[in-house]
Amino acid sequence: MNKFTLLLIFAALLFSCDKEDNPAPQPYIPGEQPTANLPAYPAHRQNNYPIVLVHGMCGWGRDEMNGFYYWGGKGDIQTYLNTQGYTTYTASMGPLSSNWDRAVELYYNIVGGVVDYGAVHAMRHGHNRYGESYPGFYPKWSAANKVHFIGHSMGGPTPRLLIELLENGDEQEKAYIPGPHEAPTSDLFKGGKNNWAASHTTVSGVHDGALPADFVDFRDNIKKMLIGMGAMGGIVLEENAIYNFDLGQWGLQRQENESPKAYMERVFGKTAADEGSAARFWQSQDNCVYDLSVKASQMQNYWAKSSRNVYYASYSFNDMTEQSDGTWTPSDNMNPLLKPDGAGIGKTTLDLPLGYNKWRPCDGLVSVPSGQYPIGHDYILTDTIHRKLAPKGVWDVHPVIQGQDHISIITPDNKQSTTNWLNKFYLKIAKDLSCLPN
């Protein structure tokens, strides 16, 4: 019986911490790790570190979408967790930006300041070095004041890249010699910030690529998905000025007196030719479409390692039905916004790590293997009966959850998820994080 089949067998998700104390350092080899000698998962709260919610592609902040929240829809997961005693913040990064730009924005979301994307990075991709200014919702962030990350979709790889920068910096940015009128290299790119992240948990995270990013019409699908998600909240995005693409570094900020519809058309335009246009953005390798591809994800997994200072966990989802010919089709309850891409994933024959058959089950956007762990990194399969504490740097891969799609796991559709179900799901994660040793 293969690993993927074993994962599908586990259907239960425990909603309490299990038990015990700190793990001893464990020897490891790449891939699945043995669990026999691991300590039991701690049963009691051991830290009060705040949680940072990291949205994915097409995401938005709490001051956008007229109170329709990315994390909870007409519910509010951040507020719920806060009322339960788990301090929680919501970050807001570029919904179409690359993992690098999003990771840098995430850093400044937390500590505050003017976003510095890095002189070398900005020159390489042809956009401005500096971006927006953030007040910082947790400016005391440090090794003594850690945070837990919970990331959905592209919010999976974004914090992992940020952790890489925090700990190891970037050699090219460190080597850059600024001119007499340039600011010095940002502290972010100098590294040395070990132990700032206590943990990173992904919910349908895109660890190994999202196959629709390799489809020729993915950009059009992104626009449809964005408009559709607004419609779920009763919002006509093209008529309401409540969504920010956060692409000022590309010269794609909304212009004075520009209508929401004209702004959206300009961002998604394919033929604009001016220097700050969408054409340069979409043709670059510094956007979500490129970074979500299988090829780019593999390169990021090679570069952004899982840190030996951080606890990792993942939750993956399947909302597909297997057919007699080996293909998979979207469930009846899958969000219609996801069904076209889900159908394409369910019959893929691409040359993929682990084989294309394992990539066909998906949540409508992210295949099960991609949602579990970065291929080539260490992981364990969660034992839901005798739960163990995975060592730092090793992914704790939870059983595949059936009957949820990529959107219902953050926004209730009242078919597959409800506000109450989502609150309990994220409360379970928050409890688990609070039980992690310091």
C-alpha positions in Angstrom: 0.0 0.0 0.0 1.6 3.4 -1.0 1.9 6.5 1.1 -0.9 8.3 -0.8 -3.4 5.5 -0.2 -2.5 5.5 3.5 -3.2 9.2 3.6 -6.6 8.8 2.1 -7.5 6.1 4.7 -7.1 8.6 7.5 -10.3 10.7 7.6 -10.4 11.9 11.2 -9.0 15.2 12.4 -8.5 15.5 16.1 -9.5 18.7 17.8 -7.2 18.7 20.9 -3.5 18.6 21.7 -2.3 15.2 22.5 0.7 15.1 25.0 4.2 15.3 26.3 7.4 17.1 26.3 10.3 18.4 24.2 11.8 16.2 21.5 15.5 15.3 21.4 17.2 16.1 18.1 16.5 13.4 15.6 18.8 12.1 12.8 17.2 12.4 9.4 17.5 11.6 5.7 15.5 13.3 3.0 11.9 12.2 2.7 9.5 10.4 5.0 10.9 10.0 8.6 10.3 7.3 11.1 8.0 8.2 14.0 8.5 5.3 16.5 11.0 7.1 18.7 9.4 10.5 18.5 7.9 12.0 21.7 4.1 12.4 22.1 2.5 15.6 21.0 2.4 18.0 24.0 -1.0 18.2 25.8 -0.7 21.6 27.4 -0.2 25.2 26.3 3.5 26.1 26.3 3.6 29.4 24.4 1.5 32.5 23.7 3.1 33.5 20.4 0.7 35.4 18.1 -0.7 33.8 14.9 -0.2 35.6 11.6 -2.7 34.6 8.9 -1.2 34.7 5.4 -3.5 34.8 2.4 -2.9 33.3 -1.0 -3.3 34.4 -4.6 -6.3 36.8 -5.1 -6.3 37.5 -1.3 -7.0 40.7 0.4 -6.7 42.5 3.8 -9.2 43.3 6.4 -9.8 46.8 5.2 -11.0 45.6 1.8 -14.0 43.9 0.3 -16.5 45.7 2.6 -16.1 43.4 5.6 -16.2 40.2 3.6 -13.1 38.5 5.0 -10.6 36.3 3.2 -10.4 34.3 6.4 -14.0 33.5 7.1 -16.1 35.3 4.5 -19.1 36.8 6.4 -17.6 35.1 9.5 -14.3 36.3 11.0 -11.7 33.7 11.9 -9.2 36.3 13.2 -11.8 37.8 15.6 -13.0 34.3 16.7 -9.4 33.1 17.5 -8.8 36.3 19.4 -11.9 35.8 21.5 -10.7 32.3 22.3 -7.4 33.5 23.7 -5.2 33.2 20.7 -3.8 36.5 19.5 -4.2 36.6 15.8 -3.3 39.1 13.0 -4.1 39.1 9.3 -1.3 40.1 6.8 -2.1 41.7 3.4 0.3 41.2 0.5 0.2 41.5 -3.3 -2.6 39.1 -4.5 -0.8 38.7 -7.8 2.8 39.2 -6.8 5.7 36.7 -6.6 6.6 34.8 -3.5 9.7 37.1 -3.1 7.7 40.3 -3.2 5.0 38.8 -0.9 7.6 37.5 1.6 9.2 41.0 1.8 5.7 42.6 2.2 4.8 40.1 4.9 8.0 41.1 6.8 7.0 44.8 6.7 3.4 44.0 7.5 4.7 42.6 10.8 7.6 45.0 11.8 6.5 48.1 10.0 8.3 50.4 7.6 8.7 51.1 3.9 8.9 47.9 1.8 12.4 47.4 0.4 12.2 44.6 -2.2 16.0 44.6 -2.5 18.2 46.6 -5.0 19.4 43.5 -6.9 15.9 41.9 -7.1 14.3 45.2 -8.3 16.9 45.7 -11.0 16.7 42.1 -12.2 12.9 42.2 -12.7 12.6 45.8 -13.7 10.4 47.3 -11.0 10.9 49.9 -8.2 13.0 49.0 -5.2 10.5 50.5 -2.7 6.8 49.9 -2.1 4.2 50.8 0.4 4.7 51.8 4.0 3.2 49.7 6.8 2.6 50.7 10.5 3.5 47.1 11.6 1.1 45.1 13.7 3.8 43.4 15.8 6.9 45.6 15.7 8.6 43.8 18.6 8.9 40.6 16.4 12.2 38.9 17.3 13.7 35.6 18.6 12.2 36.5 22.0 8.8 37.4 20.5 8.2 34.7 17.9 5.1 34.3 15.6 3.2 31.3 14.2 2.3 31.5 10.5 -0.8 29.9 9.1 -0.9 30.2 5.3 -3.5 29.3 2.7 -2.7 28.5 -0.9 0.2 30.7 -2.0 0.4 31.7 1.7 2.1 28.3 2.0 5.4 29.0 0.2 5.5 32.8 1.0 6.3 32.4 4.8 8.8 29.7 4.0 10.7 32.0 1.7 10.5 34.8 4.4 12.0 32.4 7.0 14.8 31.6 4.5 15.6 35.3 4.2 15.3 35.9 7.9 17.8 33.2 8.7 20.2 33.2 5.7 19.5 36.4 3.9 20.4 36.7 0.2 24.0 36.6 -1.0 23.4 38.9 -3.9 21.6 41.5 -1.9 24.3 41.3 0.8 27.0 41.8 -1.8 25.4 44.9 -3.4 27.3 48.1 -2.9 24.8 51.0 -2.8 25.6 54.3 -4.6 26.2 57.5 -2.7 22.5 58.4 -2.8 21.1 54.9 -2.2 20.0 53.3 1.0 22.0 50.4 2.4 20.8 46.8 2.1 17.8 46.1 4.2 18.4 44.1 7.4 16.0 41.5 6.1 18.5 40.4 3.4 21.4 40.2 5.8 20.1 37.0 7.6 21.0 36.1 11.1 17.4 36.2 12.4 17.1 32.7 13.6 14.1 31.5 15.7 11.9 34.4 14.8 9.2 31.9 13.5 8.0 29.4 16.0 6.0 27.4 13.4 4.5 27.4 9.9 1.2 25.6 9.1 -0.1 25.4 5.6 -3.8 24.9 4.6 -3.9 23.8 1.0 -0.5 25.3 0.6 1.1 25.3 -2.9 4.4 23.5 -2.0 5.1 21.9 -5.3 3.1 24.0 -7.8 -0.5 24.4 -8.8 -1.1 22.7 -12.2 -3.5 25.5 -13.4 -0.5 27.9 -13.4 0.8 25.8 -16.3 -2.5 26.1 -18.2 -2.5 28.7 -21.0 -5.6 30.5 -19.8 -4.7 30.7 -16.1 -4.5 34.5 -16.0 -8.0 34.8 -17.3 -9.1 32.2 -14.8 -7.5 34.3 -12.0 -9.6 37.3 -13.0 -12.8 35.3 -13.1 -12.0 33.8 -9.7 -11.3 37.2 -8.2 -14.6 38.6 -9.5 -16.4 35.4 -8.4 -15.0 35.6 -4.8 -16.2 39.2 -4.6 -19.7 38.0 -5.7 -19.7 35.5 -2.9 -19.7 38.4 -0.6 -22.3 40.3 -2.5 -19.7 42.6 -4.0 -19.4 43.7 -7.6 -15.6 44.3 -7.8 -15.8 46.2 -11.0 -18.1 48.7 -9.4 -16.6 49.0 -5.9 -13.3 50.6 -5.0 -12.5 48.2 -2.2 -9.7 46.0 -3.7 -6.0 46.7 -3.9 -3.7 44.8 -6.2 -0.6 46.2 -4.3 1.5 46.5 -7.5 2.8 50.0 -6.9 6.4 48.7 -7.4 5.3 48.0 -11.0 3.6 51.4 -11.6 0.3 49.7 -11.4 -1.3 51.6 -8.6 -4.8 52.9 -9.2 -4.8 56.4 -10.8 -6.8 59.3 -9.6 -10.4 59.2 -10.9 -9.7 55.8 -12.5 -12.8 53.6 -12.2 -12.5 50.2 -10.5 -13.3 48.5 -13.8 -10.7 50.4 -15.7 -8.1 49.7 -13.1 -8.8 45.9 -13.2 -8.7 45.9 -17.0 -5.4 47.7 -16.9 -3.9 45.2 -14.4 -5.1 42.2 -16.3 -4.4 43.8 -19.7 -2.3 41.8 -22.2 -1.3 44.4 -24.7 -0.3 47.5 -22.7 3.1 48.8 -23.8 4.0 51.7 -21.5 7.0 51.3 -19.2 4.9 50.7 -16.0 2.4 48.5 -17.7 0.9 45.1 -16.9 2.7 43.7 -19.9 6.0 43.9 -18.2 4.6 42.5 -15.0 2.9 39.4 -16.6 5.9 38.7 -18.9 8.3 38.7 -16.0 9.2 35.9 -13.7 8.1 38.0 -10.7 4.4 37.2 -10.5 2.1 34.6 -9.1 1.6 32.7 -12.3 5.2 32.0 -12.7 5.9 31.2 -9.1 2.9 28.8 -8.8 4.2 26.7 -11.7 5.7 23.3 -11.0 9.1 24.3 -12.4 9.3 27.5 -10.3 8.1 25.7 -7.2 10.8 23.0 -7.6 13.5 25.8 -7.7 12.0 27.5 -4.7 12.0 24.2 -2.8 15.7 23.8 -3.5 16.5 27.3 -2.4 14.1 27.9 0.5 14.8 24.9 2.8 12.6 23.9 5.8 14.4 25.5 8.8 15.7 23.4 11.6 14.5 26.1 13.9 10.8 25.9 12.9 7.9 23.4 13.5 6.0 22.7 10.3 2.5 21.2 9.6 0.3 20.8 6.6 -3.4 20.1 5.8 -4.4 19.0 2.3 -7.8 18.5 0.7 -9.6 16.5 -1.9 -12.9 17.4 -3.5 -12.7 15.1 -6.5 -14.3 11.7 -7.3 -12.3 8.9 -9.0 -13.7 7.5 -12.2 -13.4 4.0 -13.6 -10.8 5.1 -16.2 -8.5 6.5 -13.6 -9.4 10.2 -14.1 -10.9 12.3 -11.3 -13.9 14.7 -11.6 -15.0 17.6 -9.4 -17.6 16.8 -6.8 -21.1 18.2 -7.2 -20.5 20.6 -4.2 -17.2 22.0 -5.5 -17.3 25.8 -5.9 -18.1 26.5 -9.6 -15.2 28.9 -9.8 -12.9 25.9 -9.3 -14.5 23.3 -11.4 -12.9 24.1 -14.7 -9.4 23.9 -13.3 -10.3 20.9 -11.1 -11.5 19.1 -14.2 -8.2 19.8 -16.0 -6.2 18.6 -13.0 -8.3 15.5 -12.7 -7.2 14.2 -16.1 -3.6 15.6 -16.3 -0.9 13.4 -18.0 1.9 15.9 -17.3 5.3 14.5 -16.3 5.2 15.3 -12.6 7.1 14.3 -9.5 5.6 11.2 -8.0 3.7 10.5 -11.2 0.6 12.3 -12.6 -1.9 9.9 -11.1 -1.1 11.1 -7.6 -1.7 14.7 -8.7 -5.2 14.2 -10.0 -7.0 14.3 -6.6 -7.2 18.0 -5.7 -9.3 20.7 -4.1 -10.0 22.4 -7.4 -6.7 24.2 -7.5 -4.0 22.4 -5.5 -3.2 18.7 -5.9 -3.0 16.6 -2.8 0.8 16.0 -3.0 1.5 19.7 -3.5 -0.6 20.5 -0.4 1.3 18.1 1.8 5.0 19.1 1.8 7.8 20.4 -0.4 9.1 17.4 -2.3 12.6 16.7 -1.2 12.0 18.0 2.3 11.6 15.8 5.4 8.2 14.9 6.6 6.2 12.4 8.8 2.6 11.2 8.3 0.5 12.2 11.3 -0.6 9.3 13.4 -4.1 10.5 14.6 -4.3 7.8 17.3 -0.9 8.1 18.9 0.1 11.5 17.8 3.8 12.4 17.8 5.7 15.7 17.8 7.6 16.1 14.5 11.1 17.5 15.0 11.7 21.1 13.9 12.4 21.2 10.2 10.2 18.1 9.5 6.7 18.5 8.1 3.9 17.0 10.1 1.6 15.9 7.2 -2.0 15.6 8.4 -4.5 13.1 6.8 -6.1 14.3 3.6 -9.5 15.9 4.4 -12.2 14.9 2.0 -15.1 17.1 0.8 -13.6 20.5 1.0 -12.4 22.7 -1.9 -9.8 25.4 -2.1 -12.3 28.2 -1.2 -14.6 26.4 1.2 -11.6 25.9 3.6 -11.4 29.6 4.2 -14.9 30.9 3.3 -18.0 28.9 4.3 -20.2 27.8 1.4 -22.8 26.2 3.7 -22.5 23.0 1.7 -19.1 21.7 2.5 -18.2 24.2 5.3 -19.9 26.5 7.7 -18.7 29.4 9.8 -18.9 27.1 12.9 -17.0 24.3 11.1 -14.2 26.7 10.0 -14.0 28.3 13.5 -13.5 24.8 15.0 -10.9 23.8 12.4 -8.8 26.9 12.9 -9.2 26.7 16.7 -7.8 23.2 16.6 -4.8 24.5 14.7 -4.4 27.4 17.2 -4.5 25.0 20.1 -1.9 22.7 18.5 0.4 25.7 17.9 0.1 26.8 21.5 1.2 23.4 22.7 4.5 23.5 20.8 7.6 23.7 23.0 9.4 27.1 23.0 
